[in-house]
């Protein structure tokens, strides 16, 4: 099982690679649009990347409620737990 901290660290890496956001700005409380300056296209790119990593399809309506980095961590954590349960 992947920990919340490792998911957050991976998000820091993705956001740095994809959008040149310094890792210290990527905190659980950071708001994607206001604090990290992401736009809707960036959010789509992030969803695609998360789908590749989790091996799960992310429904657009599930991601619409995501506002903070912590929300993204919750979403990924849920996908990974569904994935793990499916393997058992």
One Martini backbone bead per residue (centre of mass of N, CA, C, O) as a GRO file, in nm:
protein
   88
    1UNK     BB    1   0.098   0.036   0.021
    2UNK     BB    2   0.047   0.369  -0.027
    3UNK     BB    3   0.139   0.660   0.092
    4UNK     BB    4   0.067   0.984   0.128
    5UNK     BB    5   0.360   1.082   0.112
    6UNK     BB    6   0.433   0.940  -0.159
    7UNK     BB    7   0.216   1.078  -0.324
    8UNK     BB    8   0.310   1.367  -0.273
    9UNK     BB    9   0.596   1.329  -0.389
   10UNK     BB   10   0.498   1.254  -0.672
   11UNK     BB   11   0.348   1.517  -0.725
   12UNK     BB   12   0.591   1.699  -0.706
   13UNK     BB   13   0.731   1.575  -0.947
   14UNK     BB   14   0.515   1.619  -1.163
   15UNK     BB   15   0.479   1.931  -1.128
   16UNK     BB   16   0.772   1.992  -1.196
   17UNK     BB   17   0.788   1.862  -1.477
   18UNK     BB   18   0.519   1.985  -1.611
   19UNK     BB   19   0.517   2.305  -1.449
   20UNK     BB   20   0.757   2.416  -1.273
   21UNK     BB   21   0.707   2.339  -0.968
   22UNK     BB   22   0.807   2.385  -0.672
   23UNK     BB   23   0.806   2.158  -0.417
   24UNK     BB   24   0.746   2.363  -0.175
   25UNK     BB   25   0.450   2.440  -0.299
   26UNK     BB   26   0.370   2.131  -0.251
   27UNK     BB   27   0.092   2.105  -0.064
   28UNK     BB   28  -0.195   1.994   0.074
   29UNK     BB   29  -0.314   2.304   0.080
   30UNK     BB   30  -0.272   2.355  -0.204
   31UNK     BB   31  -0.406   2.528  -0.464
   32UNK     BB   32  -0.421   2.466  -0.788
   33UNK     BB   33  -0.522   2.746  -0.909
   34UNK     BB   34  -0.419   2.970  -0.707
   35UNK     BB   35  -0.126   2.863  -0.605
   36UNK     BB   36  -0.025   2.692  -0.887
   37UNK     BB   37  -0.151   2.795  -1.165
   38UNK     BB   38  -0.364   2.620  -1.275
   39UNK     BB   39  -0.547   2.482  -1.533
   40UNK     BB   40  -0.764   2.289  -1.706
   41UNK     BB   41  -0.544   2.163  -1.884
   42UNK     BB   42  -0.354   2.081  -1.657
   43UNK     BB   43  -0.558   1.892  -1.519
   44UNK     BB   44  -0.575   1.693  -1.751
   45UNK     BB   45  -0.276   1.616  -1.753
   46UNK     BB   46  -0.279   1.507  -1.463
   47UNK     BB   47  -0.489   1.286  -1.503
   48UNK     BB   48  -0.334   1.125  -1.712
   49UNK     BB   49  -0.092   1.065  -1.529
   50UNK     BB   50  -0.255   0.922  -1.301
   51UNK     BB   51  -0.363   0.694  -1.480
   52UNK     BB   52  -0.090   0.570  -1.546
   53UNK     BB   53  -0.005   0.510  -1.248
   54UNK     BB   54  -0.280   0.354  -1.150
   55UNK     BB   55  -0.456   0.210  -1.385
   56UNK     BB   56  -0.694   0.422  -1.373
   57UNK     BB   57  -0.990   0.561  -1.424
   58UNK     BB   58  -1.085   0.903  -1.433
   59UNK     BB   59  -1.350   1.069  -1.355
   60UNK     BB   60  -1.433   1.387  -1.416
   61UNK     BB   61  -1.638   1.422  -1.176
   62UNK     BB   62  -1.428   1.338  -0.955
   63UNK     BB   63  -1.224   1.587  -1.023
   64UNK     BB   64  -1.400   1.849  -0.979
   65UNK     BB   65  -1.363   1.851  -0.652
   66UNK     BB   66  -1.079   1.931  -0.693
   67UNK     BB   67  -0.855   2.180  -0.518
   68UNK     BB   68  -0.624   2.021  -0.384
   69UNK     BB   69  -0.359   1.829  -0.321
   70UNK     BB   70  -0.509   1.657  -0.110
   71UNK     BB   71  -0.734   1.570  -0.306
   72UNK     BB   72  -0.548   1.414  -0.493
   73UNK     BB   73  -0.448   1.214  -0.287
   74UNK     BB   74  -0.725   1.093  -0.226
   75UNK     BB   75  -0.783   0.994  -0.513
   76UNK     BB   76  -0.536   0.808  -0.541
   77UNK     BB   77  -0.585   0.636  -0.291
   78UNK     BB   78  -0.856   0.524  -0.389
   79UNK     BB   79  -0.755   0.392  -0.652
   80UNK     BB   80  -0.545   0.205  -0.516
   81UNK     BB   81  -0.750   0.051  -0.336
   82UNK     BB   82  -0.919  -0.060  -0.567
   83UNK     BB   83  -0.688  -0.205  -0.708
   84UNK     BB   84  -0.613  -0.391  -0.467
   85UNK     BB   85  -0.894  -0.524  -0.433
   86UNK     BB   86  -0.906  -0.646  -0.725
   87UNK     BB   87  -0.651  -0.844  -0.673
   88UNK     BB   88  -0.797  -1.030  -0.434
   0.00000   0.00000   0.00000
